[in-house]
Amino acid sequence: MQQTSLSARDQQVIWHPYTQMQTAPPPIAIIRGEGALLFDEAGNSYIDATASWWVNIHGHAHPHIAAKLAQQAYELQHVIFSGFTHPAAVELAERLLPILPGQQQRVFFSDNGSTAVEVALKMALQYWDNKGQRRNKFLAFKNAYHGDTFGAMSVSGRSVFTRVFDELLFEVAFIDLPTADNIQEIIQQIDTVGVNNIAAFIFEPLIQGAGGMLMYEAGPLDKLLHHCKEKNILLIADEVMTGFGRTGKNFAMENCSATPDMICLSKGLTGGSMALGVTTCTSEIYEAFLSNDKLKTLFHGHSFTANPLACAVALASLDLFTAPECMINRQRINLAHQQFMQQLKEYPRIKNARLQGTIIAFDIITDNADGYTNNIAAMLHTYFRECRVMLRPLGNTLYILPPYCITDLQLETVYQSVITLITSHLK
Ligand SMILES: *Cc1c(COP(=O)(O)O)cnc(C)c1O
């Protein structure tokens, strides 16, 4: 009897994220990974040029991560995190806090980027409540993406992702990305919202990821952040995507002199191998919750808060992240991206080539509107699939965001697949 393929079995039982199940091609069944390569059930290899949804930093099935995971699994797999603690969580907090920008003093664990954002939003609102002040508005950027849960969706730009739910999302004051030209205007806009109502400003520093890899300058951002500080608006840096070296520096906020009150991390936190989120905060935030009054407690938690396996894997990832080789690889990728960017400038079908650290992005000019629903996306999916390069466009925006261990040759193959696309498939 002929064996049914994994991808055929998948199609009988699974509902995939962001996927129109009626029209999507069958998923590629990946059964193994190694470095920047992923292998499907037929034995084909794919170069992972998107770090498996922006999470993977050290490569797939990394032996150090696997060993630490196995070791932890033999010691302790899970324990309730209220009233109990464990070595991996404590060590992770001890090692993480000192490398974060802006005097972060406490770590609150959750499960993913969206929950890290939810925790930050709740901390901000309750911070003001605990201090006896009523501030219940948030400030965020247009086109922001902070996650898919309701609070995270609310502070995200309104889009096809949120359309059905818009009526139920709480109201947020959205501002444009700051530039040297519009910064004064934005500051005025904030002051019109009524600064005394704004609990916090949440933002993705330097790059708006899901919004289309939109990059902006640290200088104007810093001005904006300092203005918020002056008005006592708390700053929530959502470094879920930018954290752990993506933008060049270890954390994107290192490019600013203003310091965040809270930082959200996930994706690269475990090297991209397990689900874990953290929200960190300064002592100023933390201390506002200390009281004899039980009502000032932060009433938030998840069954798997600070899961020991995930924390052990995050520690293993930190070992690799803090080794000199990691920075060398990031710089190597950045240099290669710089050269590729020069090359891209020769092609009139490409616009807005942009680069930040290990991320390069550019837009393909088409005859329909830019954005996530652009019709070219389906063609690009098929094309890169056939090239055995894992590149997934955001509408007509293409980006390369590889694991840091990607080799020069693999990177060259990825670039070449893009050049061939432009020269032979875009008429
Ligand atoms: C991916 C992402 C999130 C959401 O994280 P999930 O783990 O997918 O819930 C939040 N913020 C930013 C900036 C992201 O890129």
The ligand as an ORCA input file, in Angstrom:
! r2SCAN-3c Opt
* xyz 0 1
  C       5.729     38.478     16.196
  C       5.542     39.719     16.957
  C       4.662     39.785     18.057
  C       3.780     38.637     18.429
  O       4.498     37.530     18.870
  P       3.807     36.080     18.820
  O       4.793     35.212     19.515
  O       3.639     35.750     17.374
  O       2.517     36.189     19.538
  C       4.617     40.960     18.783
  N       5.368     42.014     18.444
  C       6.215     41.996     17.403
  C       7.047     43.197     17.114
  C       6.313     40.864     16.609
  O       7.134     40.851     15.551
*
